[in-house]
Amino acid sequence: MRADLGSLAASLKAAPLKDLATARAGQASLSAAGWTADLSRQYLDAESDAALLAHGAKAGLEDAAASLFNGDIVNPSENRPALHWALRAQAPLSGEAEKVRQSVLPALEFARRVQEGDIRTVGGASYKAVLHIGIGGSDFGPRLIADAFADLAAPGIELRFCANVDPWDLEHALTGLDPASTLVVGVSKSFGTEETLYNLGRARKWMEASLGAEASRQIALVTANPDRAKAWLGGNDGYLFDMPLPVGGRFSLWSAASLACMIYLKAGTFEAILKGAAEMDAHTRSAPLAENLPMRLALLDFWNASFLERSMRVVLAYSHRLRMLPTYLQQLEMESNGKSVGPGGVPSPYSTAPALWGGEGSVGQHSYHQWLHQGSRSVPSEFILAPDFDRDPEGITALTAHALAQAEVLANGRSLEEVRAEEPDLSDAVAKQKVHAGGRASSFLHHKAFGPEAFGSLVALYEHRTYFAGKLWGLNPFDQWGVERGKTMATRLKPALSGDGMADDPVTASLIKDLS
Ligand SMILES: O=P(O)(O)OC[C@H]1O[C@H](O)[C@H](O)[C@@H](O)[C@@H]1O
């Protein structure tokens, strides 16, 4: 099958994208949970599309969906199921999945009580600020949610985030906050992450300076390792919330990891996000492969990365609310499938996950879109048009026109003849610089009524797509061995930085000398 896909890709690579797209216009679109994805501007035709689908069937994507939702072991490295979907289930489940579903409920209840002034500070006042401390999967999701729905914030509560071990991050986050009215939420699945423990320790000291030993009563810890968290609290009171072990950090924004957002957002907002995600889950587990949006997008990722050798994908969010989505997706997709060896030590025979980057449209048009249009590389783009369509019509029309225009120009380009016909007075040299090669593939996703539910559906869509893409590449998307090495090396280098010994590597040793 691979050879078939390979030869189909080789023949399509040279085909004019405009012709391929014209042939599929209006016929290559799929819908799920209010989202529509138009895939007509991809290097596909009827034959290759059918071959890709056949490959997806042979690779067992529908069985993979069943395994995920049955709670089978889909994370062999940790010998665990992946139960992030259970956190957003809208009805009771059974077994371990039900425990996971219930794990988010105490956090929602706690948030409600903080908002209602039922849970108060050491001094008996209502909380005025929440400081979220976490990194990676314990940071990107809550940050994305808070930024997307800042207008749905409950009145009177300020939210700050701190992730980096660079001391300025915490100091900046604390600026203007009063320890007496701040709740610190520390999120770490392992409760062993250096950055988070460093920042939590400093935040505790900051609070202790005003509240003394009572400070821990204004600290909530969210973790899958309650023993370590309790040890950190050292016998003092503090709130503890569960981050279930079968939920990967980068799949955990639905869990108590988002406690700070639950407190920050008006009642019902977080529940709506969960509901939207559950809608995408229902689609994913029941839609047949040909109509299954996450499966089709995973197949597209497989096709672009492994057969058309596209080593990047650009996500262009035409929605100010989603401006942090590319950063969130970088962890979700690149940490999940940024691997070359699968379970059992079997190397993937394919080029795997592309580098993912992007940003906010139309802002990016005044920056890297130049590279997308006329740079020497052809990179598939993913447009996501999801503003609040009921806002000022002039802005919405302009945003929509820009998204549509960008996708069209990327695909269709602008030939020298077109440049000359439109601008006959140009010199030859300038006319040639105005040519756009075109042939740059894109997908176009849109939602007509974006809000918390649509947000939930979108993030769940990307989660499932990542899982299915991992399946196609023969990878386990739920582990991250590669991250560990850097941590180990940093620990080894610390003595050299404090003058105790030398780094083995001559370049590192010389850099340390320069820094001292
Ligand atoms: O939640 P934690 O255990 O603190 O982990 C925070 C993050 O750090 C790790 O190094 C992993 O690369 C991430 O997947 C994880 O989300």
The ligand as an ORCA input file, in Angstrom:
! r2SCAN-3c Opt
* xyz 0 1
  O       2.623     18.394     34.974
  P       4.064     18.112     35.176
  O       4.332     16.753     35.729
  O       4.701     19.196     36.000
  O       4.761     18.150     33.776
  C       4.866     19.293     33.013
  C       5.390     18.989     31.635
  O       6.742     18.637     31.713
  C       7.256     17.471     31.128
  O       8.606     17.628     30.974
  C       6.607     17.029     29.848
  O       7.401     17.252     28.738
  C       5.251     17.634     29.589
  O       4.488     16.716     28.864
  C       4.580     17.979     30.875
  O       3.300     18.506     30.597
*
